[in-house]
Amino acid sequence: MTPEAPSPAPRNNLFRALKDAAVAALLAFGLFLPLIAFRTVQNMRNELELETRWGLFFSLIAAVALARFLYLVITPWLTSRRARPAAASAPAPAWRMAFAKWFTPVALGFVTVYPVVILMLTGFSGAVKWIDNFGIQILIYVMLGWGLNIVVGLAGLLDLGYVAFYAVGAYSYALLAKTLGLSFWMLLPLAGIMAAFCGILLGFPVLRLRGDYLAIVTLAFGEIIRLILINWVPVTNGYAGISGIPRPTFFGIPFNASEEGFAAVFGLEFTPLYRTIFLYYVILMLALLTAFITVRLRRLPVGRAWEALREDEIACRSLGINTTNTKLTAFGMGAMLAGFAGSFFSARQGFISPESFTFIESATILSIVVLGGMGSQVGVAIAAVALVGGTEIMRELDFLKRIFGNDFDPIQYRMLLFGLAMVLIMIWKPRGLISTREPSVFLEERKAIPADLLKEARG
């Protein structure tokens, strides 16, 4: 009995992958040649000169070809692996169980000591950038993502104008703080209430809408708020924005260089780092409060009504659930959390303008929710760190100028990488990074159905 010859399928798949990678490289060559390889610049005599960027051009072509080749090689392996029958009672791997058990406590511990770690690594001179641009900025988007997760992830209502509530909270705090002179802690709930009121106002017109129509209406609402901020000049100051917004204080102690300032009261040398660290822990507290509220609401009847509405609105009505109140509570709670984040943003910046509340902000927040996994708190946090932190870390990639020239700016390609990440995550994990989660409510023990109910066909 002669041994069988090895199957030529792997060799054919490899040859096909190389062929498709070459075709992708040719397409990239034709597409990037006028966009990347050539660039016109203006010289000192106001004349246009043609510059070439061959290094960047061929690097992008090579990246496209390599990505196409790896995709065609890895996809059959992933498909065959998914096709294998899995044992129904097979326990989860030990490393996965340990990761699920310890990830949240370790993450909470890390974000708590993050400023201390940065101070130990960079010192007082370089810590402000890392705590502000990375810590505070990421936590703001984590909070916004968790707020939108109520509307999109739990209730299943697509909202493309979420930045409108963010803007309402920011402008509410700025106007009330400058007009009434109240503190940040007094105006924080007021800003949330005003944003929730706007969320309920949005909820009423869209009670009968769903899907694409709901998305269009919410998008229009976001643009209406932005146009109001631009054109209501006597109140919002239009494009000029609002400056001189009061900053939060530490129990009435301001973070300035005066004798009543934080540094002078505690006998420390004045540095802006103290305000940055204080703001970091304020937004951390607000983000944890948002997570706590969301988790508790999911276990309440209103949270279960949101999830029922997301799965099937008709079945939700047949169960006697008031879908009107369910939608309004979802819009109101999500808008309130966005108002909290907006008031903090206003207090942190000290200046706000309509340019900070454009549609791209709503798209970013929605992308965080979708990529993280709709309904998953941990997934939204991971996606916020990846998207926002990835954009910020590109500002530190100055070493790429040695490869592509001094005129190369990595920030210009952030949207390209953002779109690439969206495509990859939709191919690899269509339901998001964390697509599964535990039920909101479950029975602690299995109970048998009484026999009398079975006889009456009610079990």
N, C-alpha and C positions, 0 to 999 in steps of 0.2 A: 504494500500500500504506500503510494508515494505521498509525501507531504504536500499540502496545498500551498500554492504560491501566495505571497502576501498581497493583500488588497491594495490596488493602486489609488484608492480613494484619497488617502491623506496627501499623496503627491499631487493629485489633480486639484485638490482644494488649495494647496499651497501655490500652485501655478496660477489658479484662477484669482487668488488673492493678490499675487504680484501683478497680474494683468490689470485688475481693477484699481490697484494702487497707482499704477502708471497712468491710467485714464484719469484718475482723480488729480494727479499731479499736473497733467496737461490742462485740465479744466481750471485748476488753480492758477496755472501760468497765464492763461488767457484772461482770467478775472483780475488777478493782482497786478498784472503788468501796467495798466494805466493808472491803477489806484495806489499802488505801493512803490513800484520801481521808480517812477518819475514824480518829481514834485517841483513846482515853480515857487521861487522865493524872490523877494524884492531887494535889490541892492541899494547902495547909498545914493545912486542917481535915479531912484524910482523906476528902474528897469527890471523886467522879469527875467530871471535866469533859471535854466533848467538844471535841476540836481537829480542825481541817481542814488538809489538806496538798494544796491544789489545784495548786500549782506542780509538785510531784513527780508528782501523779496524771496531769495532762495531759501532762507530759514523757514518762512511760512509755507512754501511749497513742500519742503521736506517734512514739515510737521503734518500737513494735510495727507501726504502720501503714507507716512508712518501710521497715522491715526486710522486711515482706511484699511491698511494692511492688518493692523492689530484687531480691528473690529471684525473683519472677515475671518480671521483665524480663531478668535476667541468665541464668536457667536455660536458655531456648531458645538463646541465643547459645552457651553452653557446650556444649549438646547437639549443635548443628550443627558446632561446632569439633571435638568428639571424633569425630563421624561422618566427618570427612574422611579419606580414605585417606592414610596416611603412608608415605613411601618407606622401604623396609626398610633401605637402606644410607645413609640420610641422616645426615650427621654431626651431633653435638650442637652447639648454639650455642656460640660462643666464650666468652660470658660464663658459661655454665653450667660449661664445662670449667675455666675459671679459678677460679670459685667453689669447685668441688669440690677443686681442687688446693690452694688457699690458705686455705680456711676453717679447717681443723684447725690448721695452724701459727699463723695469726693469733689464733685463739681461745686456744690455749695461751699465746701471748705475752701476750695481754690479761689472762688470769686470773693470770699470774705477776706482772705489774706493777700489778694492780688496787689493792692497798693504797697503793702510791706515788701512783697517779693520784688516789685519794680524798683522800690527805693534801694534795696540791697544790691540789685544788679546794675542800675544806672546812676544812683546817687540823686541828690536834690536837683542837679542841673538838667538832667535829661528825663526826669520822671514825669513832668507835666504832660509832655506829648503822649507818652504811652498810657497814662491814666485817663487823659481826656479823650484823645482821638480813638483809642481802642476800647478802654473800659466803659466810659460814660456813653460814647456813641453807640457801641454795640448794645448796651443795656437799654437804651432808648428804643432801639428797633426790636429788641426782645419783648419789651413791654407792649409796643404797638402790635407785634405779631401775635401775642397772646390775646390782645383785645380783639383783633380781627378774627382770630380763631374761633371766637364765640359765634360770630355772624356766619363765617364761611365754613369752618370746620365742624361746628356742632349743629347749627341750624340749617346749613346748606344753602344760604342766601348769598349769591355772588355780589360782592360790593366792590366797585371800582372807584368809588369816591370817598374812601375812608380818610384820606388826608384832609377832607373838609372838617371833620370833627377835631382832628389834630390842630387845625388852624383856629377853630372856634375856641378851644381851650387856651391856645397861646395868646390870642388877641384879648380874650376875656381877662386873663391875668394881667396882661400889660396895661389895658385901659383902666381896670379897677385899681391896680396898684398905683398908677400915676395919678388917678383922680381922687381916690379915697385914702390913699396912703396906708392901706392895710398890709399886714405881713403875708408872707408866702403861705404859711400854714393855715391862715384864715381864708385865703383866696383859693387854695387848692381844691377844697370840696365845691366851692361855688363854680369854678371853671369846669369841673366834672359835671355838675348839675346842668349848666348851660349847654354843654356839648351833648348830654343825654337828651335834653329837650329838643335840640336840633335833630338828633337821631330819631326821636319819636315823630317829629314833623316829617322826616323823610319816610318813615315807615308807613304812615297813613296812605300816601298816594300809590304805594307799591304793593299793597296787600293782595291784589289780584294778579300780580306779575310774577314771573319766574323765568329762570334761564337767561337767555340773551336779552330779553326785554328788561328784566330787572337790572342787568349789568349796564344797559344804555342809560336808564333813568338815574342810577347811582353815579355814573360817570358825569351826567349832566348836572347833578346836584353839586358834585365837587367843583365843576367849572363855574357854576353860579356863585358859590361861596368865594372862589378866587376873584371873579369879576367884581363882586361886592367889595372885597378888600381893596381892589385897585381903584374903583370909581367912587367909593364913599369917602372922599378925601377929608371932609370936615371931622370925621371920626377916626378913620384908619390911617390918614395921612398918605394914602395912595402908594405909589411906588417908593416914596421916600421912607416909608416904614415908620416904626416907633422905636426911638432910642431912649437911653437913660432909664431902662426898666430896673426897678429895685431888685437887688440880689437877696437870696435867702440869708438869714443870720443864724448864728449858733446861740439859741436862747437869748436873742436880743443883742448879741455881740457881733458886730460887723467884721468882715474880713478885709480890713484896710490897714493903712500904715499909721493911723492916728493913735493917740494915747488910749482911746477906748476900744481899739481894735483887738482882734483875737490874739495876735502875737504879743502885744504889749500887756494884755491882761494876764496871760500865762507866762510872761517873762521869756518869750522866744524871739528869735531874730525873724523879721518880717520876710515872707516869701509868698508868692501867689499859690504855691503848692498846697497850702493849708485849705484854701477855698476849693481847689480841685478835688482833694481827698474828701472833703465834706460833701461836695456835690456827688461824688461817686457813691458814697454810702446812702445818700438820699435817694438816688435813682435805684440803687440796689434794693432798698427797703420798699420803694414803690413797685418794682418788678416782682418781688416776692409776694407783696400784697395782692398784685394782679393774679399771680399763679394760685395763691390760696383761695381767692374769690372764685376763680374759674373752676378749680377742683371741687369746691364745696357746692357750687351751683350745679355741676354735672350730676351730683348725687341727689339733689333735690328734685321734686316733681317737675319744676320748670326746665331743668337740664335734661331730664328724660323726654320731656315734650319737645325740646329742640332736636334731639336725636331722632325722635319719631317723625318730626317734620322733615328732617333731612332725608330720611329713608323713603318715605312715601306720604305726600300730603293728603291724598285721598283716604288712605288707611288711617292717617292721623285724625281726620275729621270723623271717620266712621267710629272711632273709639271714644268720641265725645270730647276731644281736646279742642279748645278754642284756639284756632290757628291765628286769628287776629291778634289776640293778646300774646301769643307765643312769638310771633314775628316782631311785635313792638318791643317786647322785653329783650329780644336778641339785639335789635338795633340800638335800643337805649343803653343796655349794659356795655356793648362794644364801644359806643360813642363816649360813654362816661370814662372808660379807661383811656381812650384816645385823648380826651380832654385833660386827664391827669398828666399824661405824657407831654401834651402841648404846653401846659402851664409850667412844667419843669424846663422844657426847652426854652421857653421865653425867659425864665429866670436865669437859666444858665448862660444864654447868649447875651442878654442885656440889650439886644436889638433884634427886631423881627421885621420882615417885609414879605409881600406876596410871593417873591421868588423862592421862598423856602417851602411853599406848599403847592407845588405843581403836580401834574398827573404822574410824573415819574416816581414821586414818593409813594403814591398809592400802588403803582405797579411793583415797586420794590417790596413793600410790605406784603402784598398779595403773593409775590413770588416766594417770600420767606415762608408763608403759610403752606403754599402748595408743595414746595420742595421739601419742607420739613415733614410733611405728612399731615393732612387735614385732620384735626382732632387730637393731635399728639403734642403735648406740652414740651417734652424733651426734644422732639424733632424740630419744632419751631425754633427753639433756642439754638440748636446745632446749626440750622440753616442761617440764622441771623449772624452767628459767629463766622460762618463760612463766607457769606455774601458781603456783609459790611466789613468784617475784618480783612477779607481778601482784597477788597477795594482799598482799604487804608494801607495794607502792607505793600501795595504796589508803589506807594510814594517812597518807600525805602529801598527800591531796587535800582539805585543809582549805578550799580556796577554794570548794568546792561548797556550803559552809554559807552563803555569801553568796547563792546561788541558791535553795536549798531550805530555808533557815532554820538557826538555830544548833543545833537538836536533830537535824539530819541527820547520821548516822554512816555513812560509806561502807562500813565493815567489816561492817555488818549485811547488806549485799547481796552479799558475796563468794560465797556459795553459789549465789545466783541467777545471777551472772555465770559461775560455774564450770559450772553446768548448761547455760547458754546456749552456752558455749564447747564443751562436749561435743557438743551437738546440731549446731552449725555444723561442727565438724571431722568428724563422722560423715557429714554431707551432702557436704562439700567433698572430704575425703580419708578415705574409709572405712578405708583401711589404715594411717592415721597420717600424720604430717607427712612422713616419709621412708619411703615404702612399698617402695622397691627398694633393694637393696644388692648388693655384689659377692659371688660365691660364696666360701665359706670356703676351698675347695681347687680349683685349676684347673690344667690342663696349660699349661706355658709355651710349648709348640710343638705343632703338629698332627702326629700320627704316623699313617702308613698302617698298615692291618691286614695282616699277612702273608697271602699267598695260601693257605698250607697250612691256616690257620684257617678261611678262607672255604670251602675245599673240604669241610672236615669239619663245616661249619655251626656253628662255635663263635665266629664273629666278631660 
